[in-house]
């Protein structure tokens, strides 16, 4: 089947998080995790890509007051403001969650596999795209213009399967080498 070159904005919905007033912060349980950049970083540094928890939680009935809409499972999340952009950490929502306004999510559309989107975004260095101001920041419009080569969905899934299988083998060999050392 034919592969096509598309812009990220054509195949994914990019959306920023929302402000997180202090009066809603500080709850360690609730209906929805409200992830900050530090939560994304902690998940990635722990060796996984899946984010389904955060240091803060909110109740569903607070969404209107927050003017927030949860990000769907499969959304790839990342920092969009500050030096955290330089880390190029990406995580994938494994449960519906909210993001604060220092983060952004890319939710795949129907023709884009979440794993394929994740690996594509992990390979993109966002820091050179950050606006040079006192505090570096990413613009949604800039990210939407990123070009990617998109195979049909079944080929995307096979590519993801092979890439992840290769990473698993690398991890296994590395672990064995460390134990032998």
C-alpha positions in Angstrom: 0.0 0.0 0.0 1.0 3.6 -0.6 2.7 5.6 2.1 2.0 9.3 2.2 3.7 12.4 3.7 1.4 14.4 5.9 1.7 17.1 8.5 1.2 16.2 12.1 -1.8 18.5 12.3 -3.6 16.5 9.6 -3.5 13.3 11.5 -3.4 14.3 15.2 -5.1 16.8 17.4 -2.6 18.9 19.3 -3.9 20.6 22.4 -2.4 22.5 25.3 -3.2 21.8 28.9 -5.0 24.3 31.1 -4.2 26.5 34.0 -4.3 24.7 37.4 -5.4 27.1 40.1 -3.9 26.5 43.6 -7.4 25.8 45.1 -7.6 22.6 43.0 -4.1 21.4 43.7 -2.9 19.1 46.5 -5.3 16.2 46.2 -3.6 12.8 45.8 -6.8 11.0 44.9 -9.8 11.9 42.7 -11.5 11.1 39.4 -8.8 12.3 37.0 -5.0 12.7 37.3 -3.9 16.3 36.6 -0.4 15.9 35.3 2.3 18.5 35.3 5.6 18.4 33.4 7.2 16.9 36.5 4.8 14.0 36.4 5.7 13.3 32.8 9.4 13.5 33.6 9.0 11.1 36.6 7.2 8.5 34.5 9.8 8.6 31.7 12.7 8.5 34.1 11.2 5.5 35.8 11.7 3.6 32.6 8.2 3.5 31.2 6.2 5.6 28.8 2.7 5.1 30.3 1.2 7.8 32.4 -2.0 7.1 34.3 -1.3 8.9 37.6 0.0 12.2 38.8 0.8 14.0 42.1 -2.6 15.9 41.8 -6.1 14.8 41.1 -9.4 16.6 40.4 -13.0 15.5 40.4 -15.1 15.3 37.1 -17.5 17.9 38.4 -14.6 20.4 38.5 -13.9 20.2 34.8 -16.3 23.1 33.9 -14.6 25.4 36.5 -11.2 24.5 35.1 -12.4 24.9 31.5 -10.8 21.5 30.9 -11.4 18.5 28.7 -9.6 15.3 29.5 -7.0 13.9 27.1 -7.9 10.5 25.8 -6.0 7.2 26.3 -3.3 7.0 23.6 -2.5 10.7 23.7 1.2 11.4 23.6 2.1 14.1 26.2 5.1 16.3 26.6 6.5 19.6 27.9 5.7 22.7 25.9 7.3 25.5 28.0 10.6 25.9 29.8 13.9 24.1 29.8 12.0 20.8 30.2 11.5 20.9 26.4 15.2 20.2 26.1 14.7 16.8 27.8 12.5 15.7 24.9 10.5 13.4 27.2 7.3 11.8 25.8 4.7 9.7 27.6 1.5 8.1 26.5 -1.8 8.5 28.5 -2.9 5.0 29.6 -6.0 6.6 31.3 -7.9 9.8 30.7 -6.1 12.7 32.3 -5.7 16.4 32.4 -2.5 18.4 31.7 -1.4 21.7 33.1 -0.7 24.6 30.7 3.0 23.8 30.6 2.3 20.6 28.7 0.7 19.6 25.5 -0.9 16.4 24.1 -1.0 15.0 20.6 -4.1 12.7 20.2 -3.9 10.4 17.2 -6.7 10.6 14.7 -8.3 7.5 13.1 -5.5 6.7 10.6 -2.7 7.1 13.1 -1.6 4.4 15.6 -0.7 5.8 19.0 2.5 3.8 19.2 3.6 5.0 15.8 2.9 8.6 16.9 4.8 8.0 20.1 7.9 6.7 18.3 7.7 9.5 15.7 7.5 12.2 18.4 10.4 10.6 20.4 12.5 11.0 17.3 11.7 14.7 17.0 13.9 17.2 18.9 11.5 19.9 19.9 14.0 22.3 21.5 15.2 23.8 18.2 11.6 24.6 17.4 11.1 26.5 20.7 10.5 30.2 20.4 13.6 32.1 21.7 12.2 34.2 24.5 13.1 34.4 28.1 11.3 31.2 28.6 11.4 28.8 25.6 8.0 27.7 24.4 6.5 25.5 21.6 3.8 26.8 19.4 1.0 24.4 18.4 1.1 25.8 14.8 4.8 24.9 14.5 4.3 21.4 15.8 1.3 20.9 13.5 3.6 21.6 10.5 5.9 18.7 11.3 6.0 16.3 8.4 5.8 12.6 8.8 5.7 9.7 6.4 2.6 7.7 7.2 2.1 4.1 6.1 -1.3 2.5 6.2 -2.5 1.7 9.8 -1.7 -2.0 9.7 1.9 -1.3 8.5 2.2 1.3 11.3 1.3 -1.4 13.9 3.8 -3.8 12.4 6.5 -1.2 12.5 5.7 -0.5 16.1 5.7 -4.2 16.9 9.2 -4.6 15.4 10.6 -1.5 17.0 9.4 -2.4 20.4 10.6 -6.0 20.0 14.1 -4.6 19.1 14.0 -2.4 22.2 13.0 -5.3 24.4 16.0 -7.4 23.0 18.3 -4.5 23.6 17.1 -4.1 27.2 17.4 -7.9 27.8 21.0 -8.0 26.5 21.9 -4.9 28.4 20.5 -6.3 31.6 22.3 -9.6 31.1 25.6 -7.7 30.5 25.1 -5.6 33.6 24.5 -8.8 35.7 27.5 -10.5 34.2 29.7 -7.5 35.0 
